[in-house]
Amino acid sequence: MYGPQQGHNSRLNGVPGGRGLGPQMMYPTYVQSQGSHQQHHSHPQQHHHSIQQDHAAHSAAATATLNQMTGGFPMSTSATPFTPNSRQNGHTPASRNGPPGQPLSEVMAEQNRAFKESEHAHSIMTDQHQPHFFARAKANENRGVGPTLTSITASNPGDMGASALNGEDEDRGRPINLDESEDRQDWQSLDLSGQGLRAVSLTVFNRYAFVEELYLPSNGLTYLPSEIGQLRKLRHLDVSFNQLTSLPPELCMCTPLRKLLVFNNQIRTLPSELGALHLLEFLGWQGNPLDGELTKRLSEEGTKSLINHLKESAPVPMPPQPRAMIPLQEDVPPSLEHIRVLSWNTLCDKYATSQQYGYTPASALSWEYRSESILREMRHRDADIMCLQETSGESFDTFFTPELAKDDYRGVFWPKTRVSHMRDKTEQGLVDGCSIFYKNTKYILLDKQLIDFRQTAINRPDMKATEDVFNRVMPKDSIGVLCFFESRLTGARFIVVNAHLCWEGHLADVKAVQTGILMETVTKMSERFTRKPAVPISEKKLLRLPTTDEVTELTPDDLPEPPHPSQDYRTNTDIPLLICGDYNSTYGSSVYDLLDKGRVPPIIRTWSAILTATSPGMVSPTPSAYGRHMPTYTRRQTTLASPITHPPTLAPLTTSGTRQIAWKRSSCLDLLTTSSSSVYLVSPNYHFPSDHIQIMADFVFKARKDKKALGGGDQGRTGSPSRV
């Protein structure tokens, strides 16, 4: 095992290790011979003869010196030359790419070069009984006394940009590496080569998920456990010179993988799931009895072509086990009103590109396929309230609104604030935002509000003097949507919030400010809602048709009993509140602590604006419908029963003062687990149309014995919102 600090950039005597060493250090005998070379210029023949002797002697001395300094490892040039007729492990390697006499193609030349180096390492570990070849060679390289490992080692992660490491586009407005805040590891490479291992301990996969390079060659492995899929930072895997007959499909979860070496095994075919390894640059396959079609594609077109072929030609897998509703409370009185709320980041079409999701087949990534899958899931869940994030204006108008109208839904939508700077209507339609859909026959929309985080921040007097507001908060056009509803039947009123915070992991302070602004807005609006006039009973029987916007009267099937008067809420803490959204935050983050505990952690209190934005009374504790475990679904992330990683959060809470929760949780949609979803956890895919999973919970209104209803006079209902 060796650490990243011992990479190519390590220095010895003030110069880069192994690269800038002077000839005196590497070849002292050769330097000394240069002086004698000048003394023989008067005798050309004698000089030529002596030079040959000196060259041979000096070369041998230099090789011996280098071998001594590298711990006895000979240079790779001393390996047995590879020939097409040589056999390894009883198999004939793939033939040359082209007729005899023609030079090897670039693809096969790279294969042969990597195979020779791997064969050389195997010879050192088996013939010379020196295991851990790669750790030893790397250590010698870092000390400047050994050759540089090339094709048999992984690229130095430090040489790549963050976006390249994650396979993501910097412009993609989504979290690409939320685990950057984890404790720093002093090593990312693990060398278990040449140990004669028959199996690998599961501890390697369960405890060392941070490993980026794993070396297992020259052992007696007959299989790789499926748990290898837990190494989701793995970029280099070497299992050459073993007895593997197959590769596990779960290897597809290691989407950052760039080099995979399986030289000299018994592998005949490759699982189609490996098509998810869209970043794989090199697959070392020689010495395996691979299927002829795979061998031909690899030898002629290379690794990238094979991976794309596996991805696009893979059959649609069987769907995972369906997710069920988990009861949380028994014996809920049927007289209490029930409400089902769903929250889902549906992945905006403009973000669903092959550049962002190279592991997803093009057919599963197309909006035509994903939209039908999304709609099918929505209809299956049949929620009363649906909070969607990343809804584009075009999809809201042309798809969600007309399709969901068939199922009795009306919707409210606001795009991100960047839309105000665009003049082109087409570009405006591509901007995503937040939408809330509700059952039209069950609820009346009393009010709706846009929560513009940056505009609110800049208008706050206590933030105007804070320079960080301009540098960090203002560039983010994240928004929230707030809706105030009333039940037609019971007259109960409640607030639903749907927000999408900024995605960058390093902007925890900005997310805390946005959360503080969100709750401050809820506080102010709920105070105003307490003065909202009652809805006349006569109007509760009327509704606007979602498709034509015509006013019609509810039928007895839609309204089986006479509606009750509007309920009265004396204080803003009485109004029930449901918070949904994509908060791009983890358990223990400032956002989580604000919603869960009503305060920010001390480490965040370095910015004065945060303290002001989260002053006492603005935020109160917020119990989650899923407790501390919230589902999330992001690219490369496979454990969905993890602590809140960009929730959509469903949580009843009050806005300030003493908490008086008006809900009871009766059930929630279960979380995906590795056992139930297997390799489907690389999303989006055929069965999960978004890179997030949907969450859903059922709530019941608590009985309000001490509350009175408002009079049902002739007060007029508020006008319908413009985009409802």
NORJOKA-V923458 format. One record per residue. N is the residue number from 0. RES is the residue in one letter. PHI is phi in whole degrees, -180 to 180 (NA if undefined). OMEGA is omega as a letter, one per 20 degrees, with the letter a starting at -180 (NA if undefined). Layout:
N,RES,PHI,OMEGA / N,RES,PHI,OMEGA
//
This chain:
0,M,NA,a / 1,Y,-147,a / 2,G,-96,r / 3,P,-66,r / 4,Q,-70,r / 5,Q,-103,a / 6,G,-90,a / 7,H,-63,a / 8,N,-91,r / 9,S,-66,a / 10,R,-122,r / 11,L,-131,a / 12,N,55,r / 13,G,84,r / 14,V,-125,a / 15,P,-57,a / 16,G,-62,r / 17,G,76,a / 18,R,-125,a / 19,G,-106,a / 20,L,-71,r / 21,G,-73,a / 22,P,-63,r / 23,Q,-63,a / 24,M,-82,a / 25,M,-84,a / 26,Y,-136,a / 27,P,-67,a / 28,T,-67,a / 29,Y,-66,r / 30,V,-67,a / 31,Q,-65,a / 32,S,-70,a / 33,Q,-65,r / 34,G,-67,r / 35,S,-69,r / 36,H,-62,a / 37,Q,-76,a / 38,Q,-79,a / 39,H,-106,a / 40,H,-71,a / 41,S,-82,r / 42,H,-128,a / 43,P,-58,a / 44,Q,-68,r / 45,Q,-64,r / 46,H,-63,a / 47,H,-63,a / 48,H,-66,a / 49,S,-69,r / 50,I,-63,r / 51,Q,-62,r / 52,Q,-66,a / 53,D,-63,a / 54,H,-63,r / 55,A,-64,a / 56,A,-66,a / 57,H,-68,r / 58,S,-64,r / 59,A,-64,r / 60,A,-66,a / 61,A,-64,r / 62,T,-65,r / 63,A,-63,r / 64,T,-63,a / 65,L,-67,r / 66,N,-63,r / 67,Q,-65,a / 68,M,-76,r / 69,T,-97,r / 70,G,76,r / 71,G,91,r / 72,F,-80,r / 73,P,-71,r / 74,M,-66,a / 75,S,-63,r / 76,T,-69,r / 77,S,-87,a / 78,A,-70,r / 79,T,-62,a / 80,P,-60,r / 81,F,-88,r / 82,T,-127,a / 83,P,-61,a / 84,N,-87,r / 85,S,-72,a / 86,R,-116,r / 87,Q,-123,r / 88,N,61,r / 89,G,83,a / 90,H,-122,r / 91,T,-88,r / 92,P,-62,r / 93,A,-59,a / 94,S,-71,r / 95,R,-62,a / 96,N,-85,a / 97,G,128,a / 98,P,-63,r / 99,P,-58,a / 100,G,96,r / 101,Q,-88,r / 102,P,-66,r / 103,L,-65,r / 104,S,-68,r / 105,E,-62,r / 106,V,-65,a / 107,M,-73,r / 108,A,-63,r / 109,E,-68,r / 110,Q,-61,a / 111,N,-64,a / 112,R,-63,r / 113,A,-69,r / 114,F,-66,r / 115,K,-61,r / 116,E,-67,r / 117,S,-67,r / 118,E,-64,r / 119,H,-64,r / 120,A,-63,r / 121,H,-63,r / 122,S,-63,r / 123,I,-62,a / 124,M,-76,a / 125,T,-96,a / 126,D,-72,a / 127,Q,-99,r / 128,H,54,r / 129,Q,-125,a / 130,P,-71,r / 131,H,54,a / 132,F,-58,a / 133,F,-73,r / 134,A,-66,a / 135,R,-68,a / 136,A,-65,r / 137,K,-66,r / 138,A,-63,r / 139,N,-65,r / 140,E,-62,a / 141,N,-67,r / 142,R,-83,r / 143,G,83,a / 144,V,-122,a / 145,G,-137,r / 146,P,-70,r / 147,T,-81,r / 148,L,-70,a / 149,T,-113,a / 150,S,-71,a / 151,I,-89,r / 152,T,-118,r / 153,A,-77,r / 154,S,-66,r / 155,N,-73,a / 156,P,-59,a / 157,G,-69,a / 158,D,-85,a / 159,M,-110,r / 160,G,-77,a / 161,A,-62,a / 162,S,-68,r / 163,A,-67,a / 164,L,-62,a / 165,N,-93,a / 166,G,67,a / 167,E,-121,r / 168,D,-92,a / 169,E,-60,a / 170,D,-77,a / 171,R,-72,a / 172,G,-82,a / 173,R,-142,r / 174,P,-70,a / 175,I,-107,r / 176,N,-158,a / 177,L,-78,a / 178,D,-96,r / 179,E,-67,a / 180,S,-84,r / 181,E,-66,r / 182,D,-60,a / 183,R,-68,r / 184,Q,-100,a / 185,D,-85,r / 186,W,-151,r / 187,Q,-127,a / 188,S,-122,a / 189,L,-133,a / 190,D,-112,r / 191,L,-118,a / 192,S,-79,r / 193,G,65,a / 194,Q,-101,a / 195,G,70,a / 196,L,-70,r / 197,R,-97,r / 198,A,-155,r / 199,V,-106,r / 200,S,-62,r / 201,L,-66,r / 202,T,-58,r / 203,V,-58,a / 204,F,-90,a / 205,N,-82,a / 206,R,-108,a / 207,Y,-119,a / 208,A,-66,a / 209,F,-84,a / 210,V,-64,r / 211,E,-108,r / 212,E,-131,a / 213,L,-129,a / 214,Y,-113,r / 215,L,-129,a / 216,P,-75,r / 217,S,59,r / 218,N,-124,r / 219,G,-116,a / 220,L,-70,r / 221,T,-106,r / 222,Y,-160,r / 223,L,-111,a / 224,P,-68,r / 225,S,-65,r / 226,E,-64,r / 227,I,-62,r / 228,G,-64,r / 229,Q,-78,r / 230,L,-84,a / 231,R,-85,r / 232,K,-112,a / 233,L,-65,r / 234,R,-120,a / 235,H,-144,r / 236,L,-132,r / 237,D,-124,r / 238,V,-125,a / 239,S,-68,r / 240,F,54,r / 241,N,-127,a / 242,Q,-124,a / 243,L,-71,r / 244,T,-106,a / 245,S,-161,r / 246,L,-114,a / 247,P,-71,r / 248,P,-59,a / 249,E,-65,r / 250,L,-61,r / 251,C,-64,r / 252,M,-72,r / 253,C,-84,a / 254,T,-64,r / 255,P,-75,a / 256,L,-59,a / 257,R,-117,r / 258,K,-133,r / 259,L,-133,a / 260,L,-112,r / 261,V,-127,a / 262,F,-53,r / 263,N,53,r / 264,N,-131,a / 265,Q,-115,a / 266,I,-79,a / 267,R,-104,r / 268,T,-147,a / 269,L,-122,r / 270,P,-66,a / 271,S,-63,r / 272,E,-62,r / 273,L,-67,r / 274,G,-62,r / 275,A,-75,a / 276,L,-82,a / 277,H,-70,r / 278,L,-95,a / 279,L,-64,a / 280,E,-99,a / 281,F,-148,r / 282,L,-117,r / 283,G,-86,a / 284,W,-121,a / 285,Q,-59,a / 286,G,85,r / 287,N,-120,r / 288,P,-81,a / 289,L,-64,r / 290,D,-54,a / 291,G,-59,r / 292,E,-66,r / 293,L,-66,r / 294,T,-62,a / 295,K,-64,a / 296,R,-66,r / 297,L,-66,a / 298,S,-73,a / 299,E,-95,a / 300,E,-117,r / 301,G,96,a / 302,T,-65,a / 303,K,-57,a / 304,S,-65,r / 305,L,-65,a / 306,I,-61,r / 307,N,-64,r / 308,H,-64,r / 309,L,-62,a / 310,K,-67,a / 311,E,-79,a / 312,S,-97,a / 313,A,-65,r / 314,P,-70,r / 315,V,-67,a / 316,P,-71,r / 317,M,-65,a / 318,P,-67,r / 319,P,-72,r / 320,Q,-60,a / 321,P,-64,r / 322,R,-83,a / 323,A,-112,r / 324,M,-82,a / 325,I,-99,r / 326,P,-69,r / 327,L,-111,a / 328,Q,-145,a / 329,E,-94,r / 330,D,56,r / 331,V,-78,a / 332,P,-58,a / 333,P,-67,a / 334,S,-73,r / 335,L,-77,a / 336,E,-76,r / 337,H,-102,r / 338,I,-143,r / 339,R,-112,a / 340,V,-122,r / 341,L,-118,r / 342,S,-131,a / 343,W,-160,r / 344,N,-87,a / 345,T,-88,r / 346,L,67,a / 347,C,-60,a / 348,D,-60,a / 349,K,-68,r / 350,Y,-89,a / 351,A,-85,a / 352,T,-113,r / 353,S,-68,r / 354,Q,-68,r / 355,Q,-82,a / 356,Y,-125,a / 357,G,-66,a / 358,Y,-87,a / 359,T,-100,r / 360,P,-57,a / 361,A,-59,a / 362,S,-68,r / 363,A,-80,a / 364,L,-94,a / 365,S,-68,a / 366,W,-66,r / 367,E,-60,a / 368,Y,-76,a / 369,R,-65,a / 370,S,-63,r / 371,E,-67,r / 372,S,-67,r / 373,I,-62,a / 374,L,-64,r / 375,R,-63,r / 376,E,-66,r / 377,M,-61,a / 378,R,-67,r / 379,H,-68,a / 380,R,-78,r / 381,D,51,a / 382,A,-77,r / 383,D,-78,r / 384,I,-126,r / 385,M,-125,r / 386,C,-107,a / 387,L,-113,r / 388,Q,-111,a / 389,E,60,r / 390,T,-95,r / 391,S,-79,r / 392,G,-61,a / 393,E,-67,a / 394,S,-67,r / 395,F,-64,a / 396,D,-77,a / 397,T,-101,a / 398,F,-123,a / 399,F,-62,a / 400,T,-62,a / 401,P,-68,a / 402,E,-73,a / 403,L,-73,r / 404,A,-62,r / 405,K,-66,a / 406,D,-111,r / 407,D,75,r / 408,Y,-107,r / 409,R,-117,a / 410,G,-134,r / 411,V,-123,a / 412,F,-141,r / 413,W,-137,r / 414,P,-82,r / 415,K,-61,a / 416,T,-69,r / 417,R,-63,a / 418,V,-62,a / 419,S,-69,a / 420,H,-97,a / 421,M,-108,r / 422,R,-102,a / 423,D,-76,a / 424,K,-65,r / 425,T,-65,r / 426,E,-64,r / 427,Q,-61,a / 428,G,-67,a / 429,L,-85,a / 430,V,-72,a / 431,D,-92,r / 432,G,-163,a / 433,C,-115,r / 434,S,-134,r / 435,I,-129,r / 436,F,-109,a / 437,Y,-142,r / 438,K,-69,a / 439,N,-69,a / 440,T,-81,a / 441,K,-102,a / 442,Y,-132,r / 443,I,-110,r / 444,L,-83,a / 445,L,-89,a / 446,D,-163,r / 447,K,-145,a / 448,Q,-143,r / 449,L,-89,r / 450,I,-107,a / 451,D,-96,a / 452,F,-63,a / 453,R,-73,r / 454,Q,-68,r / 455,T,-65,a / 456,A,-64,a / 457,I,-74,r / 458,N,-90,r / 459,R,-79,a / 460,P,-58,a / 461,D,-74,r / 462,M,-102,a / 463,K,-61,a / 464,A,-85,a / 465,T,-96,a / 466,E,-64,a / 467,D,-65,r / 468,V,-61,a / 469,F,-73,a / 470,N,-81,a / 471,R,-120,a / 472,V,-81,a / 473,M,-61,a / 474,P,-67,a / 475,K,-99,a / 476,D,-104,r / 477,S,-64,a / 478,I,-139,r / 479,G,-138,r / 480,V,-126,a / 481,L,-121,r / 482,C,-128,r / 483,F,-116,a / 484,F,-118,r / 485,E,-135,r / 486,S,-74,a / 487,R,-63,a / 488,L,-81,a / 489,T,-96,a / 490,G,80,r / 491,A,-69,a / 492,R,-116,a / 493,F,-158,a / 494,I,-111,r / 495,V,-122,r / 496,V,-117,r / 497,N,-130,a / 498,A,-133,r / 499,H,-134,a / 500,L,-83,r / 501,C,-62,a / 502,W,-96,a / 503,E,-64,a / 504,G,-65,a / 505,H,-86,a / 506,L,-107,r / 507,A,-62,a / 508,D,-68,r / 509,V,-66,r / 510,K,-65,r / 511,A,-65,r / 512,V,-63,r / 513,Q,-63,r / 514,T,-67,r / 515,G,-61,r / 516,I,-65,r / 517,L,-58,a / 518,M,-74,r / 519,E,-65,r / 520,T,-64,r / 521,V,-61,r / 522,T,-61,a / 523,K,-66,a / 524,M,-69,a / 525,S,-67,r / 526,E,-64,r / 527,R,-70,a / 528,F,-69,r / 529,T,-64,r / 530,R,-99,a / 531,K,-68,a / 532,P,-67,a / 533,A,-70,r / 534,V,-91,r / 535,P,-57,a / 536,I,-57,a / 537,S,-62,a / 538,E,-78,r / 539,K,-67,r / 540,K,-86,a / 541,L,-107,r / 542,L,-150,r / 543,R,-93,a / 544,L,-66,a / 545,P,-62,a / 546,T,-86,a / 547,T,-104,a / 548,D,65,r / 549,E,-78,r / 550,V,-88,r / 551,T,-139,a / 552,E,-103,a / 553,L,-65,r / 554,T,-87,r / 555,P,-58,r / 556,D,-68,r / 557,D,-76,a / 558,L,-131,a / 559,P,-66,r / 560,E,-137,a / 561,P,-59,r / 562,P,-70,r / 563,H,-93,r / 564,P,-65,r / 565,S,-63,a / 566,Q,-80,a / 567,D,-100,r / 568,Y,-123,a / 569,R,-74,a / 570,T,-128,a / 571,N,-68,r / 572,T,-75,r / 573,D,-83,a / 574,I,-76,r / 575,P,-62,a / 576,L,-138,r / 577,L,-119,r / 578,I,-111,r / 579,C,-126,r / 580,G,145,r / 581,D,-113,a / 582,Y,-101,r / 583,N,46,a / 584,S,-140,a / 585,T,-106,r / 586,Y,-61,a / 587,G,90,r / 588,S,-78,r / 589,S,-63,r / 590,V,-65,r / 591,Y,-62,a / 592,D,-66,r / 593,L,-63,a / 594,L,-78,a / 595,D,-87,a / 596,K,-118,a / 597,G,80,a / 598,R,-152,r / 599,V,-99,r / 600,P,-69,a / 601,P,-57,a / 602,I,-66,a / 603,I,-85,a / 604,R,-79,r / 605,T,-92,a / 606,W,-115,a / 607,S,-61,a / 608,A,-65,r / 609,I,-63,a / 610,L,-61,a / 611,T,-70,a / 612,A,-67,a / 613,T,-119,a / 614,S,-67,a / 615,P,-55,r / 616,G,99,a / 617,M,-77,a / 618,V,-128,r / 619,S,-121,a / 620,P,-52,a / 621,T,-129,r / 622,P,-68,a / 623,S,-93,r / 624,A,-66,r / 625,Y,-110,a / 626,G,66,a / 627,R,-87,a / 628,H,-110,a / 629,M,-122,a / 630,P,-76,r / 631,T,-148,a / 632,Y,-146,r / 633,T,-124,r / 634,R,-56,r / 635,R,71,a / 636,Q,-97,a / 637,T,-126,r / 638,T,-100,a / 639,L,-92,r / 640,A,-90,a / 641,S,-103,r / 642,P,-59,a / 643,I,-30,r / 644,T,-113,b / 645,H,25,a / 646,P,-56,o / 647,P,-74,a / 648,T,-99,r / 649,L,-109,a / 650,A,-152,r / 651,P,-82,r / 652,L,-156,r / 653,T,-104,a / 654,T,-91,r / 655,S,-166,r / 656,G,74,a / 657,T,-71,a / 658,R,-74,r / 659,Q,-134,a / 660,I,-68,a / 661,A,-100,a / 662,W,-118,r / 663,K,-127,r / 664,R,-82,r / 665,S,-102,r / 666,S,-167,r / 667,C,-148,r / 668,L,-72,a / 669,D,-69,a / 670,L,-91,r / 671,L,-76,r / 672,T,-123,a / 673,T,-61,a / 674,S,-70,a / 675,S,-87,a / 676,S,-117,r / 677,S,48,a / 678,V,-80,r / 679,Y,-73,a / 680,L,-78,r / 681,V,-92,a / 682,S,-121,i / 683,P,-71,r / 684,N,-150,a / 685,Y,-65,a / 686,H,-106,r / 687,F,-130,a / 688,P,-75,a / 689,S,-127,r / 690,D,-88,r / 691,H,-123,r / 692,I,-99,r / 693,Q,-82,r / 694,I,-124,a / 695,M,-156,r / 696,A,-146,r / 697,D,-102,r / 698,F,-126,r / 699,V,-127,r / 700,F,-73,r / 701,K,-73,r / 702,A,-68,a / 703,R,-117,a / 704,K,-69,a / 705,D,-96,a / 706,K,-107,r / 707,K,-109,r / 708,A,-92,r / 709,L,-73,r / 710,G,-66,a / 711,G,-97,a / 712,G,-74,a / 713,D,-99,a / 714,Q,-60,a / 715,G,-81,r / 716,R,-77,r / 717,T,-63,a / 718,G,-66,a / 719,S,-69,r / 720,P,-62,a / 721,S,-68,a / 722,R,-120,a / 723,V,-129,NA
//
